[in-house]
Every structure is written in structure tokens, then in C-alpha cells.
Amino acid sequence: MAGFSRIGLVEGFYGRIWTVMERERLIAALAPFGLNTYLYCPKQEPALGAELMRPLSHEEAGRLSGIADYCHEHRVALWAGLHLEPPFNVSDGEHIEAAAQKCLALWNMGFTGFCVQFDDLASAFDPASDYGDSLAGMQGHGVAEIFGRAAALGVRGEWLAVPALYSQDALLQNTYGPFEPDYLALLDARLPPEVAWMYTGPQVCSSTVTPGDVRDWQGKSSRRVVLWDNYPVNDAAMVNSLHLSPLTGRAPDLPSAVMGYLFNPLLQAELGSVTGATCISYAGDPAGYDPAQAWEKALAELLPEAARQPFRELEALTRQCCLAEFLPDKTFGGDGPLAARLERSWEAMKGGGKGDAAALRALGDMLNALDEELPAPMHEGVRPWLLRLRQAYTVFASRAKSANWSSSASSYRQGKAWVLGEWFSP
């Protein structure tokens, strides 16, 4: 079975928008692996969200045009996400016209696709009689109107929509309020047939995704589906987590139900290129994908040799993600699981025994190697986690010299619970 027709990433996270250099380095790193699509829709981009109705400023136009030029140089299709959040009103003809005009401006820059988004918006709204008090009817009308008006202006390309219910996850209704029972069917009836829709899997951050999950979500609809994979993104409540592990849990036959695969990347752009490369490798050959092999290929092509084993150990020491239960206990590609040795040493010291001096030295060597060998942009991204690991090193060293390990470690343990589990539990 062939891979997906669209393979790429969606810059759609919450948080600081990437710099030009961060974005360009990531595109350059992933294009050789098969990246062919880039959906640009940062939540903090006002021109594509809360201020969608106004024209682009000169600075915005220059920046977005630069993204389009760089993607074109690397043969990557560039799509724009339009987040229809308040105060945008789909019943206001001027708002629809403004959105269509913005699509035209982006089309003229080189954007070749448009995604109308309703993700992470409250289900409550001020209904108009035209929609029969239906949120799906209102949203479908908005997409159809923007699509039709943009087409009349000469805009072509790919069109997508992100439904408010983009997953079966109960988290959506618990967070944004109840949705009408037939929301997806009603939205499907309103959307133009040319518009595909996006899905994140059975959870907002899914551990597994199968064709059965897709069919269960979209019911009887035959509309084309693009997977918005929220891995390895670490935004919102996950900002203290570091997702460096290779992609797992995506079915080898997923292309039978999904036309495109876009992953939501790590906030630390360059640092996330290794994991991102495994996502692209999966999307290019789902049936033949092997996580460990893809991981080793990414390490070999994106890191200097002296940084690879330390990076493997770093992945195991910071492993905390929705895929963790499906990953092997040992370090990917490593000869010895340093994380497991350190855990055993910690438990021994808690019981009054001696720690593993060799494991402590290995931790120090790993940190020194990452400081010296990791490319500078990656090192900048991982710096907070390296600091915490150095604090862990200090805790271990202090325990070796003090009979009262709890007091010697207490100043380092407060507020450090995320990365190293019990080592830094308050």
C-alpha cells in the first residue's frame, strides 16, 4: 500500500511563533525525508485568527511571502489556516469578503491551500434562524461562503476544514461544551464536496490511530480526511514535557482511510527535527515503517556522530508522552539503558545503600557530550532539560557525600517534577 499523498507538518501550536531561521532550518532538515506540505496556522498569528477581517500589514505580508518563497524553493506546498474565532461572524457579508480577500492575497504570494478552522472554540453561540440553531449549520455555511467567494476571485488550490469535534475525545465536550448529537453529519451536509476535513485521532493527543478510528469518527461520510497528528507537540499543558521518541502507534494501513498526514511539531523547532523525521518516514511508507530504524536514520542524518548516543540517552531520560507505553524499555539504539541504571541507583540510595558511581559518571559524560557536540540550535532548545539533569547529577553527588540525602537534595527537588519523575517530586 502506498503512503499518503500529503506528507508534512502543521505549525498549529499554542505559544511563541517560530522565527524565520527556526522554521527554515526545520523545513530544510525534513525536506530530504519527504516533507511535501506545510500548514501554517499558529494560534498566536492574529492576521489568520482574531484579526482575520483586516488586510495584512506590510510586515505581515513580507513575512508570509518569505515563508512561501522558502517552501517553494524546497518543493513544499504551503497552506494557510484561517481560524474563525470571535469577532468573526459568518453571517456578516463583509467578514466573508474580508476572509476571501485574505485568501486571494495569500494565493498571490504562493500559498496553495486553505484550511478553515473551528478547533478549540466554545460550542455555545448566538444562533441565527438561517442555521436552525445548528452550530454545524453555521460553521458549514461559513466555509461554503468563504470557499465560494474566494473561488470567484480566482483562488484555487486545496481546501480543508477543522471541525469543532475533531476527535472522539470526551475532553472536547468537557472543555468547550456539549455539541449537537449529529454535529459531524450536519457539517458534512453543508461543506462543499471539494473540502477535506481534519482529524486528530480518537484522542486530542492519540496514542494509536487506525482506519477503524477514522470510520468511527466520520460515520457514513465519504469526505476525504487529513490526519492532524498531535505528536510530538508539547504546547499548553505539556510545555514541561520533551517528546523526543520516534513515532509509534499509527496503523500501517492508515492511508486506506486518510489521504494526508500532517504532524504538529515540538515547540523547539530544530530539536524536534529528529522526531519529526520519523513522522515523515512513517507517512512515506506506513506499511514498511520501523520506529527504531527510522530513529537511527534520523540520528545519522541530522546529528554529528559524537552526539548520537548522548541524544539516545537523553530521549530515555526525558521520555514522557502519549506514546510512552508503546516504546521499549531500553534506550533506542543504545547499548545500555542509563535511565534504568539511574532509577535503580536512586532507589538504592533511598534505602540507605550506595548509588551506582559508574551511572553517575555516565550521566555527567552524557551532559558534557551534549554541551559540546549537539548543534547550537538544538542545544538552545534543550537547555532547560539539561539544567534539570545537571541538578539531578548534583542530587546524586550530594547523596554520595551526605548521610542525610533528603536535606541535601531538598533545594533541588522543589518544582522539578516533570522531567525526572520521583527524583524531583516536591
C-alpha positions as CSV (number, residue, x, y, z in Angstrom):
1,M,0.0,0.0,0.0
2,A,1.3,3.4,-0.9
3,G,1.8,6.2,1.6
4,F,-0.1,9.4,2.0
5,S,-0.4,11.9,-0.9
6,R,0.2,14.8,1.5
7,I,3.0,14.4,4.0
8,G,4.0,17.3,6.2
9,L,3.6,19.3,9.3
10,V,1.1,21.8,10.8
11,E,2.6,24.8,12.6
12,G,-0.5,25.0,14.7
13,F,0.6,25.0,18.3
14,Y,-0.1,27.4,21.2
15,G,2.9,29.6,22.1
16,R,5.5,31.8,20.5
17,I,5.6,31.9,16.8
18,W,8.8,30.5,15.4
19,T,11.5,32.8,14.0
20,V,12.3,32.7,10.3
21,M,15.5,30.8,11.0
22,E,13.8,28.2,13.2
23,R,11.2,27.5,10.5
24,E,13.6,27.4,7.6
25,R,16.1,25.1,9.4
26,L,13.3,22.6,10.1
27,I,12.0,22.7,6.6
28,A,15.5,22.2,5.2
29,A,16.1,19.3,7.7
30,L,12.8,17.5,6.8
31,A,12.5,18.1,3.1
32,P,15.1,15.3,2.2
33,F,12.9,12.8,4.3
34,G,9.9,13.5,2.1
35,L,8.2,16.6,3.5
36,N,5.8,18.0,0.8
37,T,3.2,20.1,2.7
38,Y,3.4,22.8,5.3
39,L,0.2,24.1,7.0
40,Y,0.9,27.5,8.6
41,C,-1.7,28.3,11.3
42,P,0.0,29.3,14.6
43,K,-2.6,30.1,17.3
44,Q,-0.8,33.3,18.0
45,E,-0.9,34.6,14.4
46,P,-3.6,37.4,14.7
47,A,-3.8,38.0,10.9
48,L,-5.2,34.5,10.5
49,G,-7.3,34.4,13.6
50,A,-8.7,37.2,15.8
51,E,-7.9,39.9,13.3
52,L,-8.8,37.9,10.2
53,M,-11.1,40.7,8.9
54,R,-8.3,43.3,8.4
55,P,-5.8,43.4,5.5
56,L,-2.3,42.1,6.0
57,S,0.2,44.7,7.2
58,H,3.3,45.4,5.2
59,E,5.4,43.5,7.8
60,E,3.0,40.5,7.8
61,A,2.8,40.4,4.0
62,G,6.6,40.4,3.8
63,R,7.0,37.6,6.4
64,L,4.3,35.4,4.9
65,S,5.7,35.9,1.4
66,G,9.1,34.9,2.7
67,I,7.6,31.6,4.1
68,A,6.0,30.9,0.7
69,D,9.2,31.6,-1.2
70,Y,11.2,29.3,1.1
71,C,8.7,26.5,0.8
72,H,8.7,26.8,-3.0
73,E,12.5,26.5,-3.1
74,H,12.2,23.2,-1.2
75,R,9.2,21.9,-3.3
76,V,6.9,22.1,-0.3
77,A,3.2,23.1,-0.8
78,L,2.3,25.9,1.7
79,W,-1.3,26.1,3.1
80,A,-2.8,28.7,5.4
81,G,-5.1,28.1,8.3
82,L,-7.9,30.6,8.9
83,H,-9.3,30.3,12.5
84,L,-12.9,31.6,12.5
85,E,-12.9,32.8,16.1
86,P,-14.8,35.8,17.5
87,P,-15.3,38.5,16.5
88,F,-15.6,36.9,13.0
89,N,-19.2,36.4,12.1
90,V,-20.1,34.1,9.3
91,S,-23.5,36.0,8.9
92,D,-21.7,39.2,8.1
93,G,-21.0,39.6,4.4
94,E,-18.2,42.0,5.0
95,H,-16.4,39.4,7.2
96,I,-16.8,36.8,4.5
97,E,-15.5,39.1,1.8
98,A,-12.5,40.1,4.1
99,A,-11.6,36.4,4.6
100,A,-11.9,35.7,0.8
101,Q,-9.7,38.7,0.1
102,K,-7.1,37.5,2.5
103,C,-7.1,34.1,0.7
104,L,-6.5,35.9,-2.5
105,A,-3.6,37.8,-1.1
106,L,-2.1,34.6,0.2
107,W,-2.8,32.8,-3.1
108,N,-0.9,35.6,-4.9
109,M,2.1,35.1,-2.6
110,G,2.3,31.3,-3.3
111,F,0.0,29.7,-0.7
112,T,-1.7,26.8,-2.5
113,G,-4.2,25.6,0.2
114,F,-6.6,26.9,2.8
115,C,-7.9,25.4,6.0
116,V,-10.9,26.9,7.7
117,Q,-10.6,26.1,11.4
118,F,-13.2,25.8,14.2
119,D,-10.9,23.9,16.7
120,D,-10.9,24.8,20.4
121,L,-13.9,27.1,20.2
122,A,-16.9,27.1,22.6
123,S,-19.9,25.2,21.3
124,A,-22.3,27.9,22.6
125,F,-23.1,30.6,20.0
126,D,-25.8,33.2,19.2
127,P,-27.8,31.3,16.7
128,A,-29.4,32.8,13.6
129,S,-32.6,31.5,12.1
130,D,-30.8,30.6,8.8
131,Y,-29.0,27.8,10.6
132,G,-31.8,26.3,12.5
133,D,-30.0,26.8,15.8
134,S,-27.3,24.5,14.5
135,L,-23.6,25.1,15.2
136,A,-22.7,22.7,12.4
137,G,-25.0,24.6,10.0
138,M,-23.5,27.9,10.9
139,Q,-19.9,26.6,10.5
140,G,-20.6,24.8,7.3
141,H,-22.2,28.0,5.9
142,G,-19.1,30.0,6.8
143,V,-16.8,27.5,5.0
144,A,-19.0,27.4,1.9
145,E,-19.3,31.2,1.7
146,I,-15.6,31.8,2.0
147,F,-14.8,29.0,-0.4
148,G,-17.3,30.3,-3.0
149,R,-16.3,33.9,-2.7
150,A,-12.6,33.0,-2.9
151,A,-13.2,30.9,-6.0
152,A,-15.0,33.8,-7.6
153,L,-11.9,35.9,-7.0
154,G,-9.7,33.3,-8.8
155,V,-8.4,31.4,-5.8
156,R,-8.0,27.6,-6.4
157,G,-5.9,25.1,-4.6
158,E,-6.6,22.6,-1.8
159,W,-9.4,23.3,0.8
160,L,-9.8,21.8,4.2
161,A,-11.8,22.4,7.4
162,V,-11.1,21.5,11.0
163,P,-14.4,20.7,12.7
164,A,-15.1,21.7,16.3
165,L,-15.4,18.0,17.1
166,Y,-12.1,16.9,15.5
167,S,-11.8,13.8,17.7
168,Q,-13.9,11.4,19.6
169,D,-12.1,12.5,22.8
170,A,-14.6,13.4,25.6
171,L,-12.1,16.2,26.5
172,L,-13.6,18.4,23.7
173,Q,-17.1,18.4,25.0
174,N,-16.0,18.6,28.6
175,T,-13.9,21.7,27.8
176,Y,-15.9,23.5,25.1
177,G,-19.4,22.5,26.0
178,P,-21.9,20.0,24.5
179,F,-22.3,19.7,20.8
180,E,-25.4,18.8,18.9
181,P,-25.8,14.9,18.5
182,D,-25.4,14.9,14.7
183,Y,-22.8,17.6,14.5
184,L,-20.4,15.9,12.0
185,A,-23.2,14.7,9.8
186,L,-24.8,18.2,9.7
187,L,-21.5,19.8,9.0
188,D,-20.7,17.3,6.3
189,A,-24.0,18.1,4.6
190,R,-23.1,21.8,4.5
191,L,-19.5,21.7,3.4
192,P,-18.6,21.8,-0.3
193,P,-17.5,18.4,-1.6
194,E,-14.1,19.8,-2.5
195,V,-13.3,20.5,1.1
196,A,-11.5,17.7,3.1
197,W,-11.6,17.7,6.9
198,M,-9.0,17.2,9.6
199,Y,-9.0,14.7,12.4
200,T,-6.6,14.2,15.3
201,G,-7.4,10.5,16.1
202,P,-9.5,9.1,18.9
203,Q,-7.9,11.4,21.4
204,V,-6.7,15.0,21.0
205,C,-3.2,13.5,21.5
206,S,-3.6,10.0,20.3
207,S,-1.5,7.0,21.3
208,T,-2.8,5.0,18.4
209,V,-4.7,5.8,15.2
210,T,-6.3,3.1,12.9
211,P,-8.7,3.2,9.9
212,G,-11.4,1.9,12.3
213,D,-10.9,5.1,14.4
214,V,-11.4,7.2,11.3
215,R,-14.6,5.4,10.2
216,D,-16.0,5.5,13.7
217,W,-15.4,9.3,13.8
218,Q,-16.8,10.3,10.4
219,G,-19.7,7.8,10.2
220,K,-21.3,7.4,6.8
221,S,-19.4,10.4,5.3
222,S,-17.1,9.7,2.4
223,R,-15.3,13.0,2.7
224,R,-11.5,13.0,2.4
225,V,-9.6,13.0,5.7
226,V,-6.3,14.5,6.6
227,L,-4.8,13.5,10.0
228,W,-3.6,16.3,12.2
229,D,-1.3,14.3,14.4
230,N,-0.6,16.0,17.8
231,Y,2.7,14.3,18.2
232,P,5.4,15.4,19.1
233,V,3.9,18.8,20.0
234,N,4.4,19.9,23.6
235,D,2.3,23.0,24.0
236,A,-0.3,24.0,26.5
237,A,-0.3,21.6,29.5
238,M,2.7,19.7,28.0
239,V,5.2,22.6,27.9
240,N,7.4,20.9,30.6
241,S,7.5,17.6,28.6
242,L,10.1,16.8,26.0
243,H,8.9,14.4,23.2
244,L,12.0,13.1,21.5
245,S,10.9,9.5,20.9
246,P,10.2,8.2,17.4
247,L,6.6,8.0,16.2
248,T,4.7,4.8,17.1
249,G,1.1,3.6,17.2
250,R,0.0,4.7,13.7
251,A,-1.5,1.8,11.7
252,P,0.3,0.6,8.6
253,D,-2.9,0.6,6.6
254,L,-4.0,4.1,7.7
255,P,-3.8,5.5,4.1
256,S,-6.8,3.4,3.3
257,A,-8.9,5.9,5.3
258,V,-6.7,9.0,5.3
259,M,-5.4,11.0,2.3
260,G,-2.8,13.1,4.2
261,Y,-0.7,13.1,7.3
262,L,0.5,16.3,9.0
263,F,2.2,16.2,12.4
264,N,2.2,19.0,14.9
265,P,5.8,19.6,15.9
266,L,7.8,20.1,19.1
267,L,7.8,23.8,20.1
268,Q,11.6,23.6,20.0
269,A,11.8,23.5,16.2
270,E,15.3,22.3,15.5
271,L,15.4,20.0,18.5
272,G,12.3,18.3,17.2
273,S,13.7,17.6,13.8
274,V,14.8,14.0,14.7
275,T,11.3,13.0,15.9
276,G,9.7,14.9,13.0
277,A,11.8,13.0,10.6
278,T,10.4,9.7,12.0
279,C,6.9,11.1,11.4
280,I,7.7,11.9,7.8
281,S,9.3,8.5,7.4
282,Y,6.1,6.8,8.6
283,A,4.0,8.9,6.3
284,G,6.1,8.0,3.3
285,D,5.9,4.2,3.9
286,P,3.4,3.3,6.6
287,A,3.5,-0.4,5.8
288,G,7.3,-0.6,6.0
289,Y,7.8,1.8,8.8
290,D,10.0,0.6,11.7
291,P,10.4,3.2,14.6
292,A,13.9,2.1,15.6
293,Q,15.2,2.1,12.1
294,A,13.6,5.5,11.3
295,W,15.1,6.9,14.6
296,E,18.6,5.7,13.7
297,K,18.3,7.1,10.2
298,A,17.2,10.5,11.5
299,L,20.1,10.5,14.1
300,A,22.6,9.6,11.4
301,E,21.5,12.3,9.0
302,L,20.7,15.1,11.5
303,L,23.3,14.8,14.3
304,P,27.1,14.6,14.4
305,E,28.3,11.1,15.4
306,A,29.5,12.2,18.8
307,A,26.1,13.5,19.7
308,R,24.1,10.4,18.8
309,Q,24.5,8.2,21.8
310,P,24.1,11.0,24.2
311,F,20.9,12.0,22.4
312,R,19.6,8.4,22.7
313,E,20.2,8.6,26.4
314,L,18.6,12.0,26.7
315,E,15.5,10.6,24.9
316,A,15.2,7.8,27.5
317,L,15.8,10.1,30.5
318,T,13.1,12.6,29.4
319,R,10.6,10.1,27.9
320,Q,7.1,11.3,28.9
321,C,4.5,11.4,26.1
322,C,1.2,9.8,24.9
323,L,3.3,7.1,23.1
324,A,5.4,6.1,26.2
325,E,3.6,2.9,26.9
326,F,4.3,1.6,23.4
327,L,8.0,2.3,23.5
328,P,10.6,-0.3,24.5
329,D,12.2,0.0,27.9
330,K,15.7,0.2,26.6
331,T,17.2,3.3,25.0
332,F,16.6,3.4,21.3
333,G,19.8,2.2,19.6
334,G,21.7,2.3,22.9
335,D,23.9,-0.3,24.4
336,G,22.9,0.4,28.0
337,P,19.8,2.0,29.4
338,L,21.3,4.8,31.5
339,A,17.8,5.8,32.6
340,A,17.1,2.4,34.2
341,R,20.5,2.4,35.9
342,L,19.9,5.8,37.5
343,E,16.4,4.8,38.7
344,R,17.9,1.7,40.4
345,S,20.6,3.8,41.9
346,W,18.1,6.3,43.2
347,E,16.0,3.5,44.8
348,A,19.1,2.0,46.4
349,M,20.2,5.4,47.9
350,K,16.7,5.9,49.3
351,G,17.0,2.6,51.1
352,G,20.4,3.6,52.6
353,G,22.5,1.8,50.1
354,K,25.2,3.0,47.8
355,G,24.5,4.6,44.4
356,D,25.9,3.4,41.1
357,A,29.0,5.6,40.7
358,A,29.5,4.4,37.1
359,A,26.0,5.5,36.2
360,L,26.6,8.9,37.8
361,R,29.8,9.3,35.8
362,A,27.9,8.3,32.6
363,L,25.2,10.9,33.3
364,G,27.9,13.6,33.6
365,D,29.6,12.4,30.5
366,M,26.3,12.5,28.6
367,L,25.7,16.0,29.7
368,N,29.2,17.1,28.7
369,A,28.9,15.5,25.3
370,L,25.6,17.2,24.6
371,D,27.0,20.6,25.6
372,E,30.0,20.0,23.3
373,E,28.5,18.1,20.4
374,L,24.9,19.0,19.9
375,P,24.3,21.6,17.2
376,A,23.8,25.0,18.7
377,P,20.1,25.5,17.7
378,M,19.2,22.1,19.2
379,H,21.2,22.8,22.3
380,E,19.3,26.1,22.8
381,G,16.0,24.2,22.7
382,V,17.0,21.5,25.2
383,R,18.8,23.8,27.6
384,P,16.1,23.8,30.3
385,W,16.1,20.0,30.4
386,L,19.9,19.8,30.6
387,L,19.8,22.2,33.5
388,R,17.4,19.8,35.3
389,L,19.5,16.9,34.6
390,R,22.6,18.7,36.0
391,Q,20.5,19.3,39.1
392,A,19.8,15.6,39.2
393,Y,23.6,15.0,38.9
394,T,24.1,17.3,41.9
395,V,21.5,15.5,43.9
396,F,23.2,12.1,43.3
397,A,26.6,13.5,44.1
398,S,25.3,15.2,47.3
399,R,23.8,11.9,48.4
400,A,27.1,10.1,48.0
401,K,28.7,12.6,50.4
402,S,25.9,13.0,52.9
403,A,24.1,10.6,55.2
404,N,21.0,12.9,55.1
405,W,20.1,12.6,51.5
406,S,16.7,14.2,51.8
407,S,18.0,17.5,53.2
408,S,20.9,17.7,50.8
409,A,18.6,17.3,47.8
410,S,15.6,19.3,49.0
411,S,16.7,22.6,47.4
412,Y,16.8,20.9,44.0
413,R,13.6,18.9,44.3
414,Q,11.0,21.7,44.6
415,G,9.1,22.2,41.4
416,K,11.1,19.9,39.2
417,A,8.7,17.0,39.0
418,W,8.0,16.9,35.2
419,V,11.2,15.6,33.6
420,L,12.7,13.2,36.1
421,G,9.7,11.9,37.9
422,E,10.4,11.0,41.6
423,W,13.8,12.5,41.6
424,F,12.3,16.0,41.5
425,S,8.9,15.4,43.1
426,P,8.1,18.2,45.6
